[in-house]
Amino acid sequence: MLTAGKAGSKWTLRFTSPVTGKRRDAGLGVYPEASILDACTKTLAMRTQLDAGKDPIEERDR
């Protein structure tokens, strides 16, 4: 998903946390500095964590 903000556009992964059950938005980078390939690579890594029952944002912040 590409969303526009005050500073430009950013790649975002929207998911439901398996830990809390709440909707979360994870930033994947700012366009055009982060390409769609970069965003897809980060998305696949985060989806692997989601499949394992982990919240990718909580894992990143550790």
N, C-alpha and C positions, 0 to 999 in steps of 0.2 A: 504494500500500500504506500503510495506517495502522497504526503500531506503538505500543504502550504502553511507557512507560519510567517512571522514578522521578518525573520532572518533568511527566509527562503523555503525550500522544500526539504523534507527529510523522509527516509525510508523507515517504516514502522511495521512491526509484527504485532498484531492484535491476537490475544489468546486468553483462555480461561485458565487460571492458576489451578493446578491439581491439588495444591496445598490448602488454599483458602476458598476456592470456588468462585473467586471474583474475576472480572474481566481486567486484563492488564495490557498495557501498550509498551513494547520494548523498542527503543530506538536502535536502528541498524546503521545509521550514518546520514550525513547531509549530502544532498544532491547538489552539484555534480561531483563533489570530491569523492564520494563513495559511489561506485558504479553499481549497476543492477546485479552484476556478477558477485560483487562484494556482499551486497544485501542478501542474495540468494544463499551464499555460502554461510553467512551468519544465521540465516533462517533455518537451514538444514541442521546446523549444530544445536540450535535452540529447540527444534522439534525433537531431536534425539533425546534431549534432557526431559522434555515434556512426556515423551513415550516412557521414560524411566520413572515418571511420577514426581519429577523435580520441577521447581519453579526456576526458569532460567535467570530471572532478575535477581532472585535471592542467591543463586549460585554465583552470579557475576559479582555481587556485592561482598561476597565472603573473601 
